[in-house]
Amino acid sequence: MRKNLKQTWDDFCDELKLLGEVVSNQKDLSEVDEVEGYRYLTRLLRLALEMNIEHSSSSHPSFYSLSHETAKIGADNPDNIYLNSNINGACSYEVFGNIGQADYLSFGLKENRYSIDGTMASMGEIDISEMLIQEDGSFTLTLGPNQSSQNYLHLPTSVNMLIVRQTYSQRQDQKHALIHIKNLAEGKTPSLLTAGELSQHLANSLAFVRGTAGTFLAWVNDFKTNHRNALPLGDQTFFQAAGGDPKIFYLHGYYDFNASECLEIISPIPECEFWNFQLENYWMESLDYRHNPIHLNAATAHIDQYTNTVKIIVSHHKLNIENNVITEGRNNGAMLLRWIDSKNCPIPTVTVKPINELETNHA
């Protein structure tokens, strides 16, 4: 007998209500953190439904974005355009398109277990520095059990997701990559959604929201205790186990200072393919980079050419000073510095300073 669909919907709504405990169980949240926490749950649910319902088929794969301007996960990069596709390790796929003007473009095979244990382990990685790219920027990448082209990633049986990271130094001005995916054995058209599939998709979506929120809450609470107003190296294998790119050094921190103060971050710039710094809220969502200066990279930051160092000033509100990024008025949140394909990993000095003691080095 077909499962009662009203009961499926009622179960979904009841469990959705319980997800509010992700926010209500947090202690000593500011009003801003609490408000953004409930917004975060709505955002995660939107992403989960896109992943589990609209783009669920690994037989007929398609790309969606698991982080973008209005829905964000785990210190999403404001300089990135993310693409995700659900795939199956028993199939073979062709990824093709044009790299556009991307500064860095990588393809990562993942075992997505966010809904189970909060991990997304890497099962294989390749980026355009390792690929044959045509003069016009076009490329083809094969995913499968056996190598059939120069651009190739082996598909383990446990893989279930492909992540594409497109990184741009001037994201608004550069030509974005065009990327498509197809199943090499794709045959008949997708079948209609069944009651059992709907029930499973809804359950998976709720599990994804709870698992994802729980993973990054554990991170931010660790940073709050051990990385306060600092950007230490941290355990890179831990970050990569949650979906990080193995070519990136991730320096996570937690800022906490009042409105009359600022953070002064000073670091040498290593030899690397790309770098950037960003601010996030308590839920590890990048701040609103559509409207506010909340991140910097090599193309947008002023760098001291004599010492090859960068000085970043983090304040609550805009200051007339170089390399100023703002918390949008928040007292606290997470922050992140990335070195992509760096030859070494310098650790910045981070100092809380009264704003009135800043040097008058104006932009």
N, C-alpha and C positions, 0 to 999 in steps of 0.2 A: 504494500500500500504506500502511495506517495506520502512523504512526510507532510504534516500540516504546515503550510507555508506561513500562516498567521503565527503559529507557535515559533517558527524560525525567526520571524521579525520581532516578536515579543522578547525572545531570548537575547537577540542582538541588542535591543533597546535597554533591557535590564542590565546586561553586562557593560554597555556603554556608560550607563549611569555610574556603575562602580568604578570606572576608570578615573572618575573625579578624585578618588583617593590618592592618585599619583601626586596631585597638588595639595589636597587637604592634609595629607600625612607629613608634609614638609614643615619643619618647625621654623619659627621666626622669619617668615617671608615678609618682605616689604609689600605694600599694596601693589606696586609696579610688578614685582616678581610674581605675585599671586594672579593678577590679571593676565599677564603674559603666559603664565602656566596653563590657564584654561584655554587661551588662544592656541597655545602650542598643541594641546590635545586635538583641537579641531583641525589644525594643520596636519598633524600626523595621520589623522583619520582620512583626510582628503588624499594624502599620498598613498596610504594603505589601500584604499578603494581603487585608485588608479592602477596600482601594482597587481592587486589580487583579482579584480573583476575586469577592468577595461583592457588590460594588457596581460592577462593571465596565461595565454596560450604560448607554450614553448614550441608547438608545432607550426604556428603561424606568428612568429615573433614580431614585435614592434617596439620602438623606443618610446620611453616616457622619462620624465625627470623626477628623481627622488629627492632633489633639493633645487630650489629656485627662489626667485625674489620674494615670494609670499608663503613659502612652506619650506622649512629648513631642518636639517638633521646634523647633529654632531660636528659643530664647527665647520659648516659648509663654507667654501671658499668664494668670496665675492668676485674674484677674477675668473671663476670657472663657469662653464656651461656643462652641466652633468647630463649624461644620457644613461639610461638603464634598460636592459632587456632581459626578460625571463627566458632561459634556455635550458636544454636538457643534454646531459653528458652522453646520452645514447644517440644523439643526432649529429649532423654536420651542418655548418652554417657558413655563409659568405657575408662579410661586412665590407661595404664598399662606399665610395664617395669621393670627396675632395677636402683636403685639409684646410683650405682657405688661408687665413693669415694667423693661425694659432701659433703661439710661442711654444707651447708644450701640448702634446696630444698623446694620451696613453689609453690602452685597452687592458682591462683587468678582469680575469675570470675569478668569480667568487662563489663560495658556498654560503649563501645568505641564511643565517640562523638567528636573525634578530628576534624572531618571535619565539625562539626556543631558549637560547642561552646568551643572546646579545653579541654573538660573534659573526664575522663575515670574512673568513679566512681567504687569503689569496691562493689561487690554484694555477696561476700563470699570468705573466705581465709582458707587455711589449709596448714600446712607444715609437714615435716617428723617427727618432734618431737611429733606431735599429731596423727600420723598414725601408723597402724600396718604394720610393715615391716618384711618380712621373713628373716631368717638367711642368706640366700644367696643374700639379697638385693632386691629381687623382691617384687612387690606391685601391687595392683589393686585399683583404685579410681573410684567410681561411681558418675556421675553428673546426676541429674534428679529431678523430682517433688516429689518423695517419696524415703525415705531411704530404700536401699536394701542391704547395706553392712556396715561394720564397718567404712571403709574409704569412706566418703560420703560428697558431697556438694550439697545443695539444689539449683536448677536452677530457679531463678526468670524469669518471662516472658520477661523482658527487656534486659536480658544478651545477648551479642553477641560476646564475646571474652573470651578465656582462655589464661592467661599468666602463663608461667612456668619460674621461676627463679632458675637456678642452680648456686651456688656460691662456688668457689674453692680458697683456700689459695695459692695453687701452681697449677694454672690452666693447665700449660703445662705438668706437671708430673703426675697428678692424673687421674684415670680412670673416664671418663665422664659417666653420666647417659644415659640410653637408654629409651626413652619414646615414646609411641605410643597412638593413640586415634582412637576410632571407634564409629560410631552411632549404638546403640543397635537395632535400627529398620531399619538399612540400607537394602535397597532392590535392585531395579533395578540399572543398571549402570548409571553414569551421562549422561545427554543428551548433544547434541551438542550446542555449543555457538551460540546464536541468535544475530541478528543485534541490537535488543533492549537492550539485556544484555550487549553487547559490549559498546554501547553508555552510559549506566548507569555506567558501571565499569570505563570507562575513566573519566566521570564526577566526580565520587566518588574519584578517584585517585587525580585529580587536587584539589578538595576540601580538601582532606587530607593534601596535601602538604601545601596549604595556611593556613589551620587551625593549623597544627602542628608548622609551622614556626612562625606564629603569637603568639601562646601561649608562646613559649619559648623565643621569642624576648621580650615579655612583662616581663617575669621573669628576663632575664639578665639585662634589663634596670632598673628594680627595684633594683637588687643586685648592679648594678653599682652606684646607688644613695645612697642606704641605707646599703649595706653590703661591702663597699669597704675596702679591706685588713682586713676583719673580717669574722668570722664564727659564727654568732648568731643562735639561735634556729629557729626563723621564725615560721610562721603559718603552723603547720604540717597538719591540715585538708585541707589546700589549696594544699599542695604538694600531698597528698593522693588522692585528687579529680582529679588529672591529671594522676593517675595510680600508685602512690606510694604504697609500701607495708606497711600496718598498723603496722607491727612489727618493722619498721625501723624509727629511728630518723634521719632526713635529715638536715644537717647544711650546707646551701649553702652560698657561698661568691663570691667575685669578686676581683681578684688581679690586681694591677696596680702599677708597680715600674720599675725603669730603670735598665740598665745592670750592673751598679756598685753597685746595692743594691740586697737584698734578703728578703724573708719573713721568719721569725722565728716563727714557730707554736709550742706551748707547751700545752700539755693536759694530765691530768690524764686519765688512761684507766679504764672505768667502767666494772663492771661484765656484760658481754654480750656474745652472741653466736658468733659474728663475728664483725669486724670493718675494715674499710679501708678509705683511703684518696686519692683523685684524682684531676688532673688538666684537664681543658677543654678549648676550644677556645671561642670566642665571641658568637658562635652559640650553645653553651652548648653541643658540641660534645666532648667526651673524646679525649685526644690527642693520638698520635700514639704509643700505648703501645706495638705494635709489635717490635718496634725498639728503643724505648727510655724509660728511667725510669721516668714515669709520675704518678705512684701511688705506695702506700704502704699499707700493711695490717699487721695483728699480726704476720704472719709467716715470712714476709720479712723485717719488721722494727726492729731496735735495740731499746729495751725498757729498761729504767733504772729500774733494779730489786729492788732497795732500795726504790724508790719513786713510782714505778709503773706508770711512766709517759713516754710519747714519745715526742721527739723534732724532728720536721720535718723542713728541710731547703729547701725552694723553690727558685731556681735561674734560670736565663735565660739559662745558660750553665752549664755543669757538673763541680762540685767541688769535691775535694778529701776529702769528709767529710761524716759522717754517715747520713743516712736517707735523702739523697739529691734527690729531684725530680726536673725536669726541664721543663720550658715552651717552649722548643725547639726554643728559641730566641724571643718569643712573649713578648710584653710589658704588655699585658692585656688579660683577659679572666675570665672564671668562675672557681670555685673550689668547692669541696664537701667533707664533712666528714660524714660517716655513722656509727651509732651504731645500730647493729641488735639485737633485743630482749634484750635491755639493761635495767638494773634495775634503772638507773638514766641517766641523760643526761648532762655530764660536758661540759662547754663552753670553748673552747681553748682561750688562749691569742695569739694574732697575732701581730707581731711587724715588721715594716720595718727597716732593719738595713743595714749599709754599709758592703759590703762583707769583707773589710779589718778589720772589728771589730769582725768577727766571732772568737769564741774560736777554738783553734787548736785541735779539737777532731776528728781526721782523721779516716776514715774507713780502 
